[in-house]
């Protein structure tokens, strides 16, 4: 391909990518611009920046709110981080262990169990919340981090990802590990876990964003204001209030930063994990 044709193709690609990035980021910028004006100004998406942005966000991050005075933006961010990280980490670990057990152990009806796990993908997560809440309440998990994380720990999708990856691992690795005297646990931790790291990283990031954006379950399991997550806080402050819009803007930052920093690992894990 001549250099000018290559340049034209690259130019068109970059124009499309930049246009898409602007299209995706413009609504967030418009909300951010609306929060930089003086308190009391009508909250509406706008493009002009005001002069009260630092003042507004400083007051928002340091002011206690709620009926009990326990609600702060920093606390809600922390609760969401604990929920998202715990949700993603536990799902990733359990999915890897389930895939490992189904492939490398002589489990009766292993194929049937695997397909039973996949059937859970056909049911929306929200469809089992009522029964899950009853169990969580009986166990005393209401208004706790464990109550947020543990009931959502199982993941058929994660098991599918790891199972498909482990099926590409050569059998010679397992035979070599046996000759060296390595048991199943050592084979998992010393050989399979490092190979699964790209897939695990990609799955963790996707699940973290899913947990961070989860709304209905935190609403059901948390009634104490000190346990509110960021998404729960948006409903508490109201979508048309200055505090609610500022919280929405702040809530976008952690997942966006993680995706930007680890986008190469995500692409490698999702599309090139077997290599």
N, C-alpha and C positions, 0 to 999 in steps of 0.2 A: 504494500500500500504506500503510495507517495506520501511525503511528509506533510503536504498541505491537506490531503484528505484525512490523515491521522489527526492533524491539528483541528480540522473542522469537526471530526467525530468527537474528540475530547472536549471541544468548546461546547458542542450541543449537550453532551453528557453533563458538563458542569453547570450549564444554564438550567437544565432540568432539575438537578440536585439542589442548586441554590434556590430556585423557585419553590420547590417542595419544602425546603427547610424554612423559608420565610413564611410560607402558607401555614406551616405547623406552629411556628413560634409567634406569629403575629397576635393570636388571641391572648396568649400569656402576657406578651408585652402590653397589650391594650389594658388588661386587668391591672398589671403592675403600674402603668401610668395613671390609672384611676385612683390608686392608693397613695399617690405622691402629692395629692392636693390637700387643702386644709380640711380638717374634720368638719363635718356638716355639709360638705359639698355633695351634690347628688352623685351616687355611685353608678357609673355607666362606663363601658369600654370607651377609651379615648386614646389618641396618639400623642397629645402634648403632655410633657412632664411638668409636674408642679414642683414647688420648692419645699415641701414638707415631708418628703419621703423618709429621710433619716429620723426625723422627729416622730413620725407616725410608727415606724417599725420599732424604734427603741422603746416607745411607750407600750406597744403591743406585746413585745417579747418580755417585758419586765413587770407588767401589770397583772395582778390576780383578778380573776373573774369568777362567775358562778355564784350560786346561792351560798355555798360554804366557803368561797374564796380560795378553793383548792385548784381551780382551773387556770393553768398558764400555758402559753404556746410552747414553751420549752418542754414542759411535762408531757404535753400531748405528742410532741415530736419524739420524745424518748419512748413513750408507750408504743407509738407506731413502729419505731425502730426495733424494739424488743419483739413486738408481734411479728413484723416482717422477717427479721433475721431468724427468730426461733421457728416460725412457720416454714421458712425455706430450708433451714438446716435440718430440721427433724424430717421433713418430707424427703429431702435428698438422701439422708443416711438410711432411712427405712426403705426407700426404693432400691438403693444399692444392695442392701442386705436381702431383700425379698428376691431380687433378680439373681443374686448369687446363690441363694438357697434353691431356687427353682431349677437352676441350670447345673449346679455342681454337686447336688445331693440327690440321692435316690428317693425322691418324695413321691409317694403314691398319688396318682391323679394330678401330677404337676401341671399338665396341659389344661386340665379342667379348672384348676385353681387360677392359672394365669388368665384364662378367658373370663373367669368370674371377676377377677380384678378389673379387666377391661370393661365389663358391663357397668362398672361404677361411673365410667366416662359418659354413659348414656343418660345418667341422672344429673340434673343440675345440683350444684352444691346446696342451694337453698331448699331443695325438696326434702332434706332430712334434718333441717335445723330444729324443728319442734321436738322431735324425738331426742335429738342430741342435747338440746337444752335441758330436757327433763333428766337425762342421765347426769349431765354436768351439775345441775342443781342438787341432785341427790348426793353427789360426791363433794359438795361444798366448794365448787370451782368458780362460782359466780364472783365477779369483780376481782379476778386474779389473772396474772399473766398465763398461768398454766391453763386456766379455763379458756383463754383466747386461743392458745396454740394447740393443746393436746387433742381436742375433738376433731381438728381438721388435718391431723398428721398423715393419714393414709393417702397414698397417691397412686392410682393405677397408671397414669400417664408417665410418671417418673419410672415406675417399674418397667414399662414398655421400652422407654429410652435405654435404660441400662441393660435390659435383656437383649435388645437388638445389638448393642455394642459388644457385650460379652460373648455373643455368638460368633463374633469376628476374631476373637482371641484364639491363636493357634493352640491346639491340644498339647503341643510339645512343651509349652510353658508349664502346664500342670504336671506333665510327666517329669520334667526336669526338677520341679519343686519337690515332687515325691522322692526322687533319687537323692536329693539333698537333705531329706528328712524333714521338710517343711510340712506342717499340718495345714488344715483348711484356713485357720485364722491367720497364720503367717502368710500363706499364699494370697489371701485377700489383702492384707495390709501392706505387704512388701512388693507384690507384683501387680495385682489387679487395681488397687486403689490409685497408684500413680498413673496407670494407663487410663483410668476413668476420670482423671482430674479435669481435662477440658470439658467433657460432657457434664460432670458434676458442677463445674463453675457456671456453665451456661444455664443449666437447670436451676441452680441456686438463684441466679440473678432474675430469671423469669418468675420464679416463685416468690422472690422478695417483693417484686413490683406487684404481684397479685395480692400478697398479704398486706402490703402497704395500702392498697386501694380498696381492701375489703370493707364493706359498710354494714351489711345486714347483721352478720354475726356479732361484731362489736356492739351494735345497738342492742341486741338481745341479751348478751352476756354481761354487759357493764351497765350498772345503774349508779355507781359511785362516780362522782365528778372527777376524782383523782385518777380514775382508770380510763378516762376518755382517750381515744385515739384522734389523729388529725382529722380523718374523715368524719368521725363522730362529732368532733368540734365544729366542723363546718355547719352541720345541722343545728348544733347548739347556738352558735352565734347568728346564724341566718345568712342566706346567700346574698342578700341585698345590703348587708351591713358592712361597714368599713373593716371591722375585725374579721368577718367571715371571708371577705375577698382577700385580705392580706394573708390569712391562713391558707387559702387556696393557692396563692402564689408561692408561699413558703413550702407548701406540701409537694410542689412539683420538683423542687430542687434536689432532694436526696436521690430519688430514682433516676432523674435525668443525669446527675453527676456520675452515678454508678454505671449507667449505660454508656456514657461517653468515655469513661476511663477504661472500661473493660469490654468495649465493643469487639475488639479483635478476638478475645477469648470466647465471647459468645458465638461469633460466626464460626470459629474453629470448632467449638464444641458441638454446635448444632449440625454443621455441614461437613466437617472434616474430622470428627472425633475418632474415627477408626484408624487414622494415620498418626 
